[in-house]
């Protein structure tokens, strides 16, 4: 049974943003298909998706491999929209930069090519990252969508995150260039640190990153100076808003607010005194301050954020407590 708003496909449906997006798309009356990489040896428990309201009638899960475009056709066929949320991440730098970049670009282009071939997909939403905007050595406090991360600058930093920064930048550029060349409607949502509640059975990596002070090794210095933050529900709302807005195309930065690490620690110690936090001396600043994302374009399009910093933190912490992680 097709939803009243039509059928869409979400890649990365078993991940943090993708799973929350699926829930909201079902809420909005869409039928949803999501792609799960087949692994016969380690079958995932997908009950957190299949138990969502409306899932029985309007959610279908496909086994496919993002690196094999042919396997994606069945999931995308008949869809009016596709949300590219899955991002390959090389945890621990086990692969070469070239391998990470090629897999990321080939996977994304394979999906948008399948969208083009379907003849039914009207719009593609691609989730990018502030990693594709902020790292260029411009020395500005805020950057809009016209800024791109500079590959040579990233390499000069000799960062362990270089493969991720470069792959996100080149993949978003490749998706936008492909769409312009072939006339496929694409909008990209450039995301910062995402936090808030979650429906996954485990704490999402993004939430763990934001709450590095809570979940991380207290003997190590905190690597962040300040955080650009957005609530996971605002991310899902923004993706659906831009998908449904016929005028929306190109890049849109998505950041609800910015807070310093020091202010985060103060907020935690005031509101959540029962949480064990590192000493103030461990909150070491990076030598290079990260700029913030300007969200003027997204706000000017008519979108409004519902959640501020305190709500983002509170919703994440309360969800962790409910699930027994705190």
Secondary structure by P-SEA (a helix, b strand, c coil): cccccbbbbbcccccaaaaaaaaaaaaabbbbbbbbccccccccccccccccccccccbbbbbbbccccccccccccccccccccbbbbbccccccaaaaaaaaaaaaaaaaaaaaaaccccbbbbbbccccccccccccccccccbbbbaaaaaaacccaaaaaaaaaaaaaaaaaaaaaabbbbbbbbccccccccccccccaaaaaaaccccccccccccccccccccaaaaaaaaaaaaaccccccbbbbbcccccaaaaaaaaaacccccccccccccccccbbbbbbbaaaaaaacccccccaaaaaaaaaaaaaaaccc
